[in-house]
Amino acid sequence: VQLQASGGGFVQPGGSLRLACAASGFSLDYYAIGWFRRAPGKEREGVSCISTSDGTDYYADSVKGRFTISRDSAKNTVYLQMNSLKPEDTAVYYCAGGTYWGQGTQVTVSS
């Protein structure tokens, strides 16, 4: 049973990345899934989450309007589409659901 976060990388300001949180050993459909990030020298921050039932989503003010969370049940994966990236979005991004945490994927936004 594990969550696997992927899709991070290096991008210039204004660019886009799509993170993926893939589950194995359990169905993500039964869990609210959240994305979190930890920037160097800062505390972990909740970025976005999506509910189990009606797909209600939540976004931190710092990413609202730029990030979109979605769920693909067929692929047992939750995505975080990140657009208009800013240097302050640089962090290690983690996904979590229930008691499970992914290993993190690095996002670096720099010119």
C-alpha positions as CSV (number, residue, x, y, z in Angstrom):
1,V,0.0,0.0,0.0
2,Q,1.6,3.3,-1.0
3,L,1.1,6.6,-2.7
4,Q,3.5,7.7,-5.4
5,A,3.9,11.4,-6.2
6,S,5.5,12.4,-9.4
7,G,5.7,15.1,-12.0
8,G,7.9,17.6,-10.3
9,G,10.7,19.4,-12.1
10,F,12.3,22.7,-13.0
11,V,10.3,25.3,-14.7
12,Q,10.6,29.0,-15.4
13,P,8.2,31.5,-13.8
14,G,4.9,31.5,-15.6
15,G,5.3,27.9,-16.6
16,S,3.2,24.8,-15.8
17,L,3.6,21.4,-14.2
18,R,1.2,18.6,-13.5
19,L,1.8,16.5,-10.4
20,A,0.3,13.0,-10.1
21,C,-0.5,11.0,-7.0
22,A,-0.9,7.4,-7.9
23,A,-2.1,4.8,-5.3
24,S,-1.3,1.2,-5.2
25,G,-2.9,-1.3,-2.9
26,F,-6.0,0.7,-2.2
27,S,-8.6,2.9,-4.0
28,L,-8.2,6.6,-3.8
29,D,-12.0,6.9,-4.3
30,Y,-12.5,6.2,-0.6
31,Y,-10.2,9.0,0.6
32,A,-10.1,12.7,0.5
33,I,-6.7,13.4,-1.0
34,G,-4.6,16.4,-0.3
35,W,-1.5,18.0,-1.7
36,F,1.0,19.7,0.7
37,R,4.3,21.4,0.2
38,R,7.3,22.3,2.3
39,A,9.5,25.1,1.1
40,P,13.1,25.4,2.4
41,G,13.0,26.9,5.9
42,K,9.2,26.9,6.1
43,E,6.6,24.8,7.7
44,R,4.5,22.3,5.7
45,E,1.6,24.0,4.0
46,G,-1.7,22.6,2.8
47,V,-2.1,23.4,-0.9
48,S,-5.2,21.7,-2.1
49,C,-7.5,18.8,-1.4
50,I,-10.4,17.0,-3.1
51,S,-13.2,15.2,-1.4
52,T,-14.4,11.6,-1.9
53,S,-18.0,12.1,-2.9
54,D,-18.9,15.1,-4.9
55,G,-15.4,16.2,-5.8
56,T,-15.5,19.3,-3.7
57,D,-12.1,20.9,-3.8
58,Y,-10.2,23.3,-1.6
59,Y,-7.3,25.6,-2.4
60,A,-4.9,27.7,-0.3
61,D,-5.3,31.4,-1.1
62,S,-1.7,31.4,-2.4
63,V,-2.6,29.0,-5.3
64,K,-6.3,29.8,-5.9
65,G,-6.9,30.4,-9.5
66,R,-3.6,28.9,-10.6
67,F,-3.8,25.3,-9.4
68,T,-6.5,22.7,-10.1
69,I,-6.9,19.4,-8.4
70,S,-8.7,16.5,-10.1
71,R,-9.3,12.8,-9.7
72,D,-9.1,10.0,-12.3
73,S,-10.7,7.0,-10.7
74,A,-9.9,4.7,-13.7
75,K,-6.2,5.4,-13.1
76,N,-6.5,5.6,-9.3
77,T,-4.6,8.9,-9.5
78,V,-5.2,12.4,-8.3
79,Y,-3.6,15.3,-10.2
80,L,-2.5,18.8,-9.3
81,Q,-2.3,21.0,-12.4
82,M,-0.1,24.0,-11.6
83,N,-0.2,26.9,-13.9
84,S,1.4,30.4,-13.7
85,L,4.0,29.1,-11.4
86,K,5.9,31.5,-9.3
87,P,9.3,31.2,-7.5
88,E,7.5,31.1,-4.2
89,D,5.9,27.8,-5.4
90,T,9.3,26.2,-5.1
91,A,9.0,23.3,-2.6
92,V,8.8,19.6,-2.2
93,Y,5.2,18.6,-2.9
94,Y,3.6,15.7,-1.1
95,C,0.2,14.0,-1.5
96,A,-1.6,12.3,1.3
97,G,-4.8,10.4,1.9
98,G,-6.0,8.7,5.1
99,T,-2.8,7.7,6.9
100,Y,-0.8,7.4,3.7
101,W,1.8,9.9,2.4
102,G,3.7,9.9,-0.8
103,Q,7.4,10.4,-0.9
104,G,7.4,13.9,-2.3
105,T,8.4,15.4,-5.6
106,Q,10.5,18.5,-6.0
107,V,9.2,21.6,-7.8
108,T,11.6,24.4,-8.6
109,V,10.5,27.6,-10.2
110,S,13.3,29.8,-11.2
111,S,14.5,31.9,-14.1
